[in-house]
Amino acid sequence: MNTLAFIIDDSAINIAVARLLLKRLGWSVEEFTSAVPMLARLSEIRPAFMLLDISMPDMGGEATMGLAQAVSR
């Protein structure tokens, strides 16, 4: 079973809270503060799910999800 989750958020506090909760539930976590490195990593490995901030400075969550879906195909 894939237990990897990606957290993509520009807020360190949001990442810390999500990491704490997910790790307590037994998930492995990879954290990203912007979309670009997450998209690069996504070409190497697939998480079970992603927690994605909808409003980030470099690329919004909706655009990021569209690119993530394209990379996953």
Protein Blocks (a to p, Z undefined) as FASTA:
>chain_A
ZZbdcdddfbfklmmmmmmmmmmnopacdddfbfklmmmmmmmpccfbdcddfbdfklcf
klmmmmmmmmmZZ
